[in-house]
Amino acid sequence: MNVPFAVWDLGMGQIILILLVVLLLFGAKKLPELAKGLGQGIKEFKKSSRDM
């Protein structure tokens, strides 16, 4: 069991279903932009938590 998914106890089927729903909602062209924004947000969060 992966540590990040242990909190919600998500299986591979649920993860694939969530990814398909996200793909349908935002479209294939928006996914790279969303992933980049999410990555930058996580990076900023980690940076600010290290500064504290």
VOPAGU-2260 file (C-alpha; in pm, 1 decimal, decimal comma):
REM VOPAGU-2260
SITE   aa  ch    i         X         Y         Z
SITE  MET   A    0       0,0       0,0       0,0
SITE  ASN   A    1     140,3     339,1     -99,0
SITE  VAL   A    2     174,6     590,4     181,0
SITE  PRO   A    3       5,5     886,8       1,4
SITE  PHE   A    4    -301,8     678,2     -81,7
SITE  ALA   A    5    -313,3     502,9     256,9
SITE  VAL   A    6    -513,5     787,4     407,8
SITE  TRP   A    7    -806,6     735,9     171,7
SITE  ASP   A    8    -747,7     363,3     109,5
SITE  LEU   A    9    -784,8     408,2    -265,8
SITE  GLY   A   10    -740,5     109,7    -491,4
SITE  MET   A   11    -609,2     118,1    -846,1
SITE  GLY   A   12    -963,1     102,5    -987,0
SITE  GLN   A   13   -1073,6     411,3    -794,9
SITE  ILE   A   14    -762,0     603,0    -897,0
SITE  ILE   A   15    -821,2     522,3   -1264,3
SITE  LEU   A   16   -1187,0     624,9   -1231,9
SITE  ILE   A   17   -1089,4     957,5   -1073,6
SITE  LEU   A   18    -834,8    1022,9   -1348,5
SITE  LEU   A   19   -1093,7     947,6   -1618,0
SITE  VAL   A   20   -1344,5    1184,8   -1458,5
SITE  VAL   A   21   -1079,9    1459,1   -1440,9
SITE  LEU   A   22    -993,9    1394,0   -1806,8
SITE  LEU   A   23   -1359,0    1424,4   -1905,9
SITE  LEU   A   24   -1414,0    1741,0   -1701,5
SITE  PHE   A   25   -1107,1    1935,8   -1810,8
SITE  GLY   A   26   -1007,8    1780,3   -2143,3
SITE  ALA   A   27    -672,9    1652,0   -2259,5
SITE  LYS   A   28    -534,3    1996,9   -2344,9
SITE  LYS   A   29    -583,9    2135,7   -1993,2
SITE  LEU   A   30    -429,6    1842,5   -1802,7
SITE  PRO   A   31     -63,8    1948,1   -1846,7
SITE  GLU   A   32    -149,0    2298,6   -1725,9
SITE  LEU   A   33    -333,8    2159,3   -1424,3
SITE  ALA   A   34     -48,5    1923,8   -1339,3
SITE  LYS   A   35     204,2    2206,7   -1367,2
SITE  GLY   A   36      -2,8    2429,0   -1139,4
SITE  LEU   A   37     -47,0    2147,7    -888,5
SITE  GLY   A   38     326,5    2078,9    -889,2
SITE  GLN   A   39     409,5    2444,3    -833,4
SITE  GLY   A   40     157,7    2462,9    -550,4
SITE  ILE   A   41     307,4    2159,3    -378,6
SITE  LYS   A   42     656,8    2303,4    -426,3
SITE  GLU   A   43     553,8    2633,5    -265,5
SITE  PHE   A   44     381,8    2450,1      20,2
SITE  LYS   A   45     692,9    2243,7      94,3
SITE  LYS   A   46     912,4    2552,7      72,3
SITE  SER   A   47     696,8    2749,7     313,6
SITE  SER   A   48     669,4    2457,9     556,5
SITE  ARG   A   49    1049,6    2424,0     562,4
SITE  ASP   A   50    1088,3    2795,7     636,2
SITE  MET   A   51     872,4    2774,7     947,6
